[in-house]
Amino acid sequence: MTPSPELVLQDVVAGWGDTTVLEQVSFTLRRGQRLGVIGRNGAGKTTTLATAMGLTRLRGGRVLLGGDDVSRLPTPERARRGLGYVPQTRDIFATLSVEDNLRCGLQGAGAARLEEAYALFPRLCERRRNFGHQLSGGEQQMLSIARALMAAPQLLLMDEPLEGLSPLVAHEVMAAIRRLVDDRGLGCVLVEQQVQLVLDFADTVLVMERGRPMFLGTPAELARRPEVLEQCIGLRKAA
């Protein structure tokens, strides 16, 4: 694993099958950095994260991790190099217990990481013998995040981790995300529909529209460009 990885997408063109979704997408994610990605449904946010993980068809550009070109490397190898992924679909094993789900992500590492996950999400500790299908939506999301942490990633890609959660549970999950990013110094890409939450979390924001990057900068810089949010998100600045 690279000691201090840096994820770079350079002029990426990618999609699914014969369909191109992304056009000339570029950004850099370093350890300790918080990158928020916002845009309307279908803007290419999920495809961007999937491309970083090697799950899409790359048609142009490069994906670099720790300075190495990983554009042709499979997803497991990218994970071994320090890239973690929490998909929108959660993808937990419904017929395995919470603890067995977590052990699937250990990749031979010590079981001490289980206790770290339980410390981050005490509710999972209480449910450690429950099967995945017995968990609530919020608990399943906690499990998905915790499982991604089992491989001790240094960069974490999170695709709408609060989708479908009640406000109370969403607040709990978001608080845990902030803790793990701060405490471990992780680099984190957060894709989320709640724009203000992303702006409060991120130090850099990528705004996408129809598969293209329309803005990349700080939340403060974006605040001075209300036309970008109106065009790409449909938000109007209050009078």
ABEGO torsion letter per residue (X at the ends): XBABBBBBBBGBBBBBEABBABBGBBBBBBBGBBBBBBEBBGAGAAAAAAAAAGABBBABEBBBBGGBBAAABBAAAAAAAGBBBBBAAGGBBAABBAAAAAAAAAGGBBAAAAAAAAAABAAAAAAAABBAAABBAAAAAAAAAAAAAAAGBABBBBBGAABGBBAAAAAAAAAAAAAAAAAAGBBBBBBBABAAAAAAABABBBBBBGGBBABBEBAAAAAABAAAAAAAAGBBBBX
